[in-house]
């Protein structure tokens, strides 16, 4: 019976989602392997790992690639495409190498159906689905950017609380003392002062940081890089 290796992954925000949990993915992978008559030797599971991280840079992902390269398994099984790969290029590059080495990828539920790259039709469907997934990811990114731009321009919370403002529900309310300190940072920077020199001046004037810590050059740089007064 051909040997198979399962792979499951959740990012932090997905861990409690129905149908996405590691346990749910493992159950579907086991059931699939039983029906496909594959000898499932192990399921590599990663918790709290973003899909944006390449497979080779994940702990269990690197182990999967090592086992596949060593020909210890000839089949890789995952619930969906996005459990394994960050984008279409990543997917198609890895699967092309696997195909040349005689390694088949099985996706248990990709668009409501199973995909097996052992066949030409399976590889074709994988190419199509990878492109669709990439388009969906890009559309989500565009919508997110538009939403953030709207919030930023209308004084709404759009991320970590920026220096110079405090969060009140969904609104950003100006903090005069912080805005004065921000103006000082900008003024000193415009005069050619280094981030280290600006941090030293803020410490000399006993200007408090947002978190109560010590002013450092990197802190000043991050504030000035991210500072944008909502309009």
N, C-alpha and C positions, 0 to 999 in steps of 0.2 A: 504494500500500500504506500503511495507517495507521501513523503513527509511534508508537513505544512507548519508554518509559524504564523501565529496570530499577532495582531498589533492593535492596541486600543489607546486612545488619548483623550484627555479632557483638559480644557483650560479652566482656570479658577472659576470664572463666571458660569461655566456650563455644568459644574459638578453635581448640582442638584436638579438639573433639567431632566425631565422624563424622556427616556429613549436615548439619552446621550451619556449617561453615567457609565463608568468603567464596567460595572457589573452587568448592565444591560448590553453593552457591546460584546462582552465576553460570552454571554449567553447566546447571542445571535451567531457569533463566530463558531462556537462549538456545534450548534445545530446545523449550520451550513456545512461544516467539515464532515459531519456524520452523513448527511445526505449526499455529499459529493465524494464520499469514500476517500477522504484524506486523513492521514494519521497526524493529528494535531499534537505536536511535541511540546508546545508551550505558547502562552499568550503574553507578550511583552506589553506592559501597561505603564503609561506615563500620566501622572496627575499634576495639574497646574502648569502645563506646558502649552505655550501659544502655538497656533498653526503657523505663525510668521517665522518661526525658528526652523531652519532647514533640518531635514531628517538626520543628517550626519552630525549635527551639533546638539542633538538631544541624546541623553544618556542611553535610553533603550533603543532609540533610532539608530545610533551608531552600532549598538550590539546587533541589531537586526541586520544591518548591512554587512557586518563582519560574518555572521552566520551564513548569510546568503552567498557572500564571496567565497566562503569555504566550502560551498556546495553541501552544507549539512542539511539544508532543506531545499526543495525545488518549487515550493508554493508559498506565497505570502497572502494572508487573508486579513482584510480590514472591513469594518462596517461601511465606511464611506470614503470617498476620495480625500475629503478635507481632514480626515484623521491622520493621514500619512504626509500629504504634501502641502506646501505653502502657496504654490501657484501652478499654472499650466506648464510652464517651462521646466520647473523642478520635477513635476510628475512625468512628463514625456521623456525627459533626459534619463531619469532613473529607470523607467520602464523599458526604454530602448536598450539600455545596457543589460537589464534582466532578461529581456527577450533573446538577446544574442547569447546569453549564458544558459538559456533553457529554463529560466525561472518565470513562473506564471504568477500574475497578480489577480486576486479574486476580490471583488468588492461586493459585499453581501446585499447592500441596498443602495444602489446609485440611481436616483430618479425612479424608485419603485421597482427596480429589477436588478438581478445579479449580473455582474460583468466578469468575464474570465478571459484574460489576454492570451490564453493558449490558442485561440482561434483568430483568424483574420478579422472576422466580424466583431469579436470581442475587443480587439485592438482599435478597430474603427470607432466603436461606440465609446471607448475610453477617450480617444482623441476629441470626439465631439463633446463629451461630458466635461472634460478638462477645460475646454474653451468656454463652455457655458458657465462653469464655476468661476472662471477668471473674470468673465463679464459681470456676473452677479457681485463679486467682490469689489470690482472697480465702481459699479453703480452705487453700492453701499458707501464706498469711500467718498464719492462725489456728493451724495446726500449728506453725509456727516460733515464734510467741509462747508457746505452751504448752511447747515444748521448752526455750526460753530461761528461762522461769519456773522449770521444774523444775531446770535446771542452776544457776540463781542461788540457789535455795533449798537446794540440796544441795552447795554449795561446789564446783561443777564450772566448768570454763572455758566462758564463754558469749560471749566477744567479746574486745576488746582487754584486755590484762592490767590490772585495776583497781589504782589506787594503794592500797597497804596489803596487797597480796598478790602472790605470784609464782607462776608457772605451773610445775607439776610433772606432766608428762604431761597428763591430763585434769582434774587437781585444782588448786584454788587454795589455796596454803599461806600463812598469815598472815606478814607481815614486821613484827615488833614496832616497829622504828624508824619505819616508814612509818605504822603505825597510831597511834603517839604524835603524829606530825606532823599526821595527819588529825584527831585529837582536838583538837589545838591550833587548827587552822583552824576547826573547828566552834565551839569555845569563843569565839574572837575574833569570829567572825561573829555569834554569839548576843549578843555585847556591842555589836553595832552597827558593828563595824569594816568598812571597805570592802575589796573584793578587793585593791585596790592597797596598802592598809595592811597587810593580812595577808601579801601577797607580800614587802613590805619587812621585816616581822618575821621571816619565814622566812629571808630573806637575812641579816639581822642575826645570827640564831642559827646561820647556816651549815648549815641543814638541806639535804641533797642532794635534788635532784629525781630522778625515776625514770630519766631519760635523761641526767642529768649537766649539763643546761642551767641557765638562769637562771630563778628564780621570777618570774613575771609575773602581773598581775591576771587575765588570761584563763585562765592555767594553773590558778590557784586555783579560779576559777569552774567550769571543766570538771570538776575533781576533785570538788568539792562537789556539783555537779549529778548526777554519775554514781555517787558513792560509795554503796555499799549493801553492808553486811557480810553475807556469805552465812550463812544459818541452817542 
